[in-house]
Amino acid sequence: MKNSYLGALAFLVAISCTAQNKSETAKEELEVKVKKTDEEWKQELSPDQYFVLREAGTERPGTGKYNLHFEKGEYRCAGCDAVLFGSDDKFESHCGWPSFDNVAENDAIIEREDRSHGMVRTEVLCANCGGHLGHVFNDGPTETGLRYCINSAALDFEKEGAKSPKSKEEK
Ligand SMILES: [Zn+2]
């Protein structure tokens, strides 16, 4: 009896989580240059990248490969290769995700209100492919006052002076 109760509870939790994800992704279409179907994205991206970029997921804090990464270079969108952030904009925020106080170019990202999970936050998306990157907060410690809290899975890093080993055909 107890087991079936727990089973039902777990089932309900699973349903409500799925519903939550659906409502997050069912937002209005963005006007972006790089447009692909979910199937195409699934083939190109790793499961982690797909979860973050296309399903607006969030990697667990402290797990991303660029969280404590401070080499000189450029951070590009893992979906479309657009340059998003420079290493000079990166700072250690101790929040568990790569944090930046500025974007490489003002038109590199799109910001929009995100009311999911019972919070009002500003979502940050790649302006080129519409991929979800993370959120921006107004509590940054530097002059800009901004803290772009970005998932590592949404980023690719290109070291300064190094030519990217993989160049993506589609731009
Ligand atoms: Zn992109």
Boltz pocket constraint, residues with backbone or C-beta under 6 A from the ligand:
constraints:
  - pocket:
      binder: B
      contacts: [[A, 77], [A, 78], [A, 79], [A, 80], [A, 81], [A, 82], [A, 126], [A, 127], [A, 128], [A, 129], [A, 130], [A, 131]]
      max_distance: 6.0
